[in-house]
Amino acid sequence: MAQVDLGNVGASEISAYDWRSRRLFVVNNDGASRIEVLDLSAFPVVNRLPSINLGTLGAANSVAAHDGLLAVALEAPTKTDNGQVVFYDAERLTITRQVTVGPLPDMVTFSPDGRLAITANEGEPNDAYTIDPAGSVSIINVADFTVTTLDFAGFANQQTELVRNGFKVFGPTGFAQNIEPEYVAVSDDSNTAWVTLQENNGIARVDLTARRITGLFALGTKDFNQTANAIDPSDRDSRIALATWPVRGHYQPDAIAFFTTNNQPYLITANEGDAREYAGYTENRRLSALTLDPARFPNAATLRADASLGRLNVSTAVGNTDADPELEEIYVVGSRSFSIWDAANGNLVYDCGRQLEERAIAANLYDDARSDDKGVEPEAVTVARINNRPIAFVGMERADAVAVYDVSNPTAPTLLQMLPSGDAPEGALLVRATQSPNQKSLLIISSEGDGTVRFYQPDNL
């Protein structure tokens, strides 16, 4: 395993590999935003080249590379303004083209055939929540750099049904402004994209040929009162103990990846969860500060104790079913797991339940200080075929580890290994052997917390 230290917190976020130049490009937001350039041509020796200085272009959120072309997603200096994608020649590091996309492009990726670049434009509000642009998806034709930007206004008439099925629409603004795209996965044939809508607990399906959004999937909730889904909800109970509690979690995935097995298409998601926390609107509160309906929770006093659920960060956007001051249901953001979904209809195929946390505890990697807030916090995920099997890599931000699964059977994935990573793994990237600098599959994990990039080869897996 090789390792490169790029700085402090935020120095190693999302990375992208260009096989033509044998270079790795890493978003570095430790200080002035820039793109680090690492030469892997002599791997396992890694040489750090001069970085790409973004100057006044904006702050980088994501990078992607395809056949010598590098794409950098930049939010505007005022984040509610339209962002842009800047394309570079990966060898010369010169700008090829700049295009405008929607506000706050949080992720950019290329379609497998390289014809398109797609961005998830989160469209977050300003801190006062007085300006909230619509979330959107931009599709860039790389041949001529024309851009089609799609928003979700056309789905407003489905709001009632979507919410009934677990979609979250909340805060001071309307439906289209509520939608916050986070991450993009593209089918192997480059015809379809799926976009996580993290704060909304949904996934959007996009027809890349017709340039239109064709569906929204509401992801429902996970019941932590089932033994298979047990959690440790307190950081002040002087122990780590998974148990059942009358709590439900919205999946709210961050990263998403597409894969097929037996010719069937699937999506895998890292269900991090995310709350809206702004000066103008704050979603989460400690349960101890809230009132529970005594008819639904006759043991409310016990539940509100710090050693029980009192420390748990609870969503105030949902759970009050009768508009009184009391909660009839308890919801949290995130499900502390990864899930597999049917790509055709968004139906849940598999959720790993308590397994990520159980294995992190067994490996002495569990951070009890995060028990009250998203647990191991799965954030990164990628899938690649290794020895003709689809292998998934799930990065857990608060366990500082990557779980490796064989997902050949999507209804019963097999855990292969837990890999310790850097602090707070943010990005997971698998370079297949045919494009790797040494003709071996290469797993690259970029960790935001300590600014490191770690490289793993098959012998480590």
N, C-alpha and C positions, 0 to 999 in steps of 0.2 A: 504494500500500500504506500502510495506517495501522498504528500501533503504540502500545501502552500498556504502561508499566512498572509492575507491581504490587508490586514489592519484591525480595527476595533469593531464595535457593534455596527452592523449595517454594511460592512466592507465586502461581504460575500452573500449576495442574494440569489437572483436567478442567473443561470449560465446557459450558454449555447455553444455547440461545437460545429466548426466548419471543417469537413473532411478534406476539402481541396487544399486549404492552407495549413491543415493540421493545427489549428488554433482554437483555443477555448476563450470565449468572451464572457465576462462576469460583471454583473451590475454591482457597482460599489457606491454606496451612499454614506460612507464615512467621511463627512466633510463635503467638499464640492462633488456633486454627482459626476461620475465618470464610468467608462467601461474599461475594465482591466483586460489586457491581452496576454494570454499565456501560450507559449509555443510548446506543443507536445510532440514535435517531430522526433525528438530523441528520447521519448518516454521509456523508462520511468523518470528520466531527468526532465524537469519542467523549468523552462526559462521564462522569466517575466519580462515582457517587452514594454515599451512606453505605452501608457494608457491612452484611450480616446478621450480627449477633453471636450465635454459637452458645452462648456462656456455658458452662454445665456439661452441656449436652446430649451432648457427645462430640466426637470429631474427625471431620471430614467426609472421605470418600473419593471421593464422586462426586455429581454433580447431573444432573438431567434436567428438561425442561420440555415441557408440552403444553397449548396453548390456555389460557394464563393460570394454569396450575397448575405449581408448582415442587416437585420431590421432591429431598430431600437424604439421602444414605445416610451414617449415622453409626455408627462403631464405639463400643462401650462403653468407659468409662474403663479397665476391665479387659477387654482385647480378646478373651478367651476367653468372656466373657458374651455373651448375645444382644445384637445391635445393634438399631437402629431406623431407620425412614424417617420424616422429618418433612416434611409437606406445607405449602407456603406459597401464599398468594395472590400471584401474581407482580407485581401492581400495588400492592397495599397492603403487601406484605411481612409480613403477619400469618400466624400459624400456623393452618392449617385442621384438621390432624389429625396425631397421632403414632401409629405402629404398630410393633409388635415383629416383628423378623425374626430370622434365624439369626445366629450369631456372625461378626463382621467382614464386614459387607456391603461388598464392594469396588467394586461397580458397580451402578448403578440405571439403568433405561431404561423408557420408556413403549412400549407396543405402538402401532403406527401409528394405530389407531383411537382411542387414548386411554383405552380401557376398563380397561386393566391397567397396573400398574407391576411390573417384575420385577427382583429383586436376585440377584446372584451373591454368596453368603456364603462367604468363603474358609475360615473356621474354622481359622486358623493356631494352632499350639500356643503355649504360653508359652515363654519362653527356656530354661527348664530341661527342657522337653519332658516335663513330668510331667502337664500338662493339655493335651489335644488334642481339641477339640470336632469333631463331624462337620461336614464341609462340606455346604452345602445351597443350595437355590434357593427363594426366596420369591416367591409370586404374590399381588399385592394387587389386589383388586377396587376400583377407584376409586369406584364408585357408592356403596358402603357401607363401604369400607375394611376389609373382612374379609381375612384373610391365610391362605394355605395355604403351609406350608413343607415342602419335600420333601428327603429325604436319599437316600443311595445304598446303604443297607444291603441292599436287595433285589437288588443286583448282585454281592454278595460271592461267590456261587456261580459267577460267570463269571471270577473273578480269574485262574485258570490260563491260560485262553484269551486273555484280554486282555493279560496279561504276555507271552505268546508272540508277540503281534502288536505289541509295543512300548509297551504301557501300563506306567507306572511305579507300583509300590506298594512303598514302602520307608520305613524309619524305625522307631521303637520301637512304633508303634501299629497298630491293625487297619485293615481295608479302608475302612469308612465314614469313619473319622477321617483316613485318608490322602487322601481326595478334597478338592481345593482349587479350587472354582470361582473364576473370575477375571473373565470378561467375557461379555456377553449380546448376541446378535443376534436379531431377530424378523422373521418372514416378513411380506411385504407385506399378507397377508390377516389378520394378527394371530392366527393359529391355532397357530403353532409357534415355539418358541425354540430356539436352539442356544447352549450355554454352554461356553466353553473351560475345561478343567481343566488349568491350566498345568503345575504340578509333575508331574502324572500323564501328560502327553503325550497328552491325549484331548479329545474333544468330546462333550458330552451333548446328546441331543435331548429336548425337553420338549413334550408335548401340552398347550397352554394351555387348551384347552376341557375336556379330561378331568382336568386338573390332575395329571398324572403324568409321570414320566420314562420315555420309551419306548425308549431305547437309549444305549449308550456306544460311541463310535468310538475305537479305538486307532489312533494316527497313524503308527506305524512310525518308521523312522529314515532319515537322509540320509547317503549315502556320500561323504565328502570325499576319497576316493581316485579319484574320477572327475574328469576334466578340467573338465567343466561345473560342478563343485561346488568347485573349488579354493579354498583359504583361505591366509591368512598367519597362522600360529599363534604367532608369537614377537614380543614387544615388545622383544627385546634382540638382534636380528640386524642392526641398523644399516641396515635397508632395509625397503621394503614390496614384497613379492613373493608373488603368489598361486601356489600349487603344490599338487600332490596329496599327501595324507598318509593313512596307514592309521588313520583316525579316522572315527567315525560320530557324528552329532548327532541328538538327539531334537528334534522341531520345537517342542514346548512353547509354543504360541501364547499371546500376551497378548490383544490386541484382535482382534475378529472382526466381520465385516459380511456382510450378506445382500444378494444381488442376483440378478436374472434377466436372461437374454439368450436370445432365441428361445424364450421361454416355458419355459426350463429353469432350475431354482433352483440357485444356487451359494453357497458360503461362501468368503470371502477372509480369511486370517489373517496377522497380523504375528508372526513366529516368534522372539520375544525370547529365550525360555529363562529358567529360574529355578531356582536351587539352594536346598536347605534348609540354612540356616546359623544355628544356634542353639548356645547353650552346651551343651545336652544332646545335640546331634547336629549334625555338620557333614558335608555331602555331598562338597564339592569339595576336591581337593588338587592341588598341582602334580604334573605327571607325573614330574618329577625326583625326587620324594619317594616314588615308587611303584616296585614291581618288576614287570617285564614277563616273561611266559613266554618263555624263550629259544627254545623250539621254534616258537612263533608269531612271535616277533620276534627273529630271529638278529642283527639290527642294533640291538639294544636300547640299547647304549651310545651309538650315534650319535643315536638318537631322543631319548634322555634329556638331550641337551645343550641348553643354553639357546637356542642359535641354531636348534635344530630344534623338538622338542616339549616340551622340559624345562619351559618356562614355562607351558605350556597348563594351564588349570584343567580337571581331569578329574573326572567323577563316579565316586565309589567305591561308589555304590549298585548299579551294574550293571557287567558286564565280566568278573567273576570267575566262570567257568563251572564250576569244579571244586572250589571251597571251599578251595584252597590259598592261600598269600600272594601269588600272582602273577596279574596281569591277562592274560586271553587275548584280550580285546577292549578298545579304547579308545573311551569315549563322552564327549561333552561335552553341556552344556545349550544348547539353541537351535540353529537351523540357518542363522542369518545371512541370512535370506531372507523373502519372503512366499510363500504358497501359495494355490492355489485348489482347493477340494474339492467333490465332488458332494454337494449338501445332502441327497439322498435316502439315500445309503448311506455317506458319509464317505470315499469313495475319492478318492485324489489325482488331480487333473486336470492340475495344472501347479505347478511350483516354479521360481522365477526363478534358481535355481542361484547362480552367483557374480556375477550382474549388478549387484545393489545395491552390492556392495563394489567391483566393477570400475569402475562409474560414479562412485562416491564418490572413488576414487583419481584418476580422470581429471580430476575437478573440484577436486582438491586439498582435499577435505573429509574424507578418511579419517584417523582418529585411530589412529596406530600403537600408542599406549599401550594400546589396547583389543584388540590382536591376540590376546592370550592369553586374552581373556574376552569372548566373544559378538560381537566385531567391530563392525559398524555398529549392531547391536542394534535391529532393527526392533521398534517397540512400538505405534505408533498406526496405525489404518487406518479409512477410511470410504469408502463408494462412493455416488455420486450420479449421476443422469442429467443430462447437460449436452448440449444440442443432440441429444437423443434417443439419446445413447450413454452406457453405464455407464463412468464415470471413477472410478478408484481413486486414493486419496491415502495413501501409506505413509510414516509418520514414523519416522525413524531417530535414536534417542536419542544415539548417539555420533558420528554424522556431522553432526548439527545441520542436517538437511535433510529435505525431503519429496519423495519420488519420485511423479510423476504418470503413471498408466498408463491407456490405453484398454483395457478388458477385454471389449470386444464379442465377441472370440474368446477364450474362457477358456483354450483350449489354447495360445494364442500371443499374450499381451498385448503391446501396443506401448508402449514408454516414450516419453512426450511431453516431459517436462521434469524437471529436478532443481531444486527451489526451496530456496535457503538459508533456514533458519528461525532461531529463537532457540536458546539452549543447551538441549539435551535436550528435544525436542518430546515432550510427554506426551499431549496430546489433539488430535484432528483432527475438525473439525465443518464440514459443508457446509450452508449455508442456501440453499435454492433461490430462484430469482428471484421467484417469486410471494409469498414471505414475507420477502424481504430488504427492508431499509429504503429502498433506492434502486432496487428492481426489477431488480437484477443478482445473479447467483449470487455468494455470498460464502463464501470459504474462511477458516476461523478456526483458527489453530494456537496452542495454549497450551503454553508451554515452561517446564518445571520448573526447569531449571538457572539461568536468569537472571530468572525471574519476569515474562516478557513475554507479551503476547498480540499476535499479528500477524494482519492482515487482508489478504486477497488478493482481487482482483476478476478477472473473466475475461480482461481485457487482460494480466494478469500471468501467465496460464496458457498 
